[in-house]
Structure formats: C-alpha cells, structure tokens
Amino acid sequence: MQYQVIICDDSKLGRRSVNRCLPEGFASEVHMAANGLEAMEILRAQPIDVLFLDLTMPVMEGVEVLQHILLEKIDVAVIVISGDVQPKMQQRVIELGALEFIKKPLQEAQLVETLKKFDLLPEQV
C-alpha cells in the first residue's frame, strides 16, 4: 500500500528534508503545503493518509491544524516534525491527536522507526 501524503512546513528546505527521508515506495503522491491553511484545503478536498506537520508557520500554525482536524473529524495520521521542543507543546499536540512528535532536524532513521511504530510502513518498503 502506498499513501497520499501532505508535507506541511513553511520552509521549502524543511519540506524537501521530510520528502527525502520518506522511504522509497511510501507515498503514491506527496502534496506540499507552505502553511496550515494550505494543508487544510488539501485535507478537505481529498482523502489524505499521512500529514507531516510543522508547528510554527504563518497564516495557520500546526496546533490550529490539529484543532481543525479534530473539529472536522478528518481521518488522517498526523506526525508533527518541529523545532518547538517544549515538553508542554509536545504533550499538547499528542492530546490534539498527533501520533508522534519528532524534533527537528529530522533524521531518516527516526522517521522510519516512527512509521514502523504506527504500522504506516507498507510491506514492500
């Protein structure tokens, strides 16, 4: 199985970094969003399996995205990848439904382990 994915980060470098760390064959399609509003527009328009979400962004921050996902009952696995390493923030995003909080800079092995942990790694990968 391959997944429909959104990578949401206001940094183009951040989006590319996450995309490079995705295991080969993981995604059938990768959508890029530069802020939470763009991510929400994609989530509302089509089914998405996995959202990789930064927290600190202009227009709509990651916490707001998580709140909208809950309110709108959107079925998507969310993995937060952020430089905001405050324990309270990490706890908050988990309470809002994120599966995991990964600290930036992203390491490929850490992403792969997280995907395995939540059974998001397709068998052929």
C-alpha positions, 0 to 999 in steps of 0.5 A: 500500500502506498499513501497520499501524503501532505508535507506541511512546513513553511520552509521549502528546505524543511519540506524537501528534508521530510520528502527525502527521508520518506522511504522509497515506495511510501507515498503514491503522491506527496502534496506540499503545503507552505502553511496550515491553511494550505494543508487544510484545503488539501485535507478537505478536498481529498482523502489524505493518509499521512500529514507531516506537520510543522508547528510554527508557520504563518497564516495557520500554525500546526496546533490550529491544524490539529484543532481543525482536524479534530473539529472536522473529524478528518481521518488522517495520521498526523506526525508533527516534525518541529523545532518547538521542543517544549515538553508542554507543546509536545504533550499538547499536540499528542492530546490534539491527536498527533501520533508522534512528535519528532524534533527537528532536524529530522533524521531518516532513521527516526522517521522510519522507526516512527512509521514502523511504530504506527504500522504506516510502513507498507510491506514492500518498503 
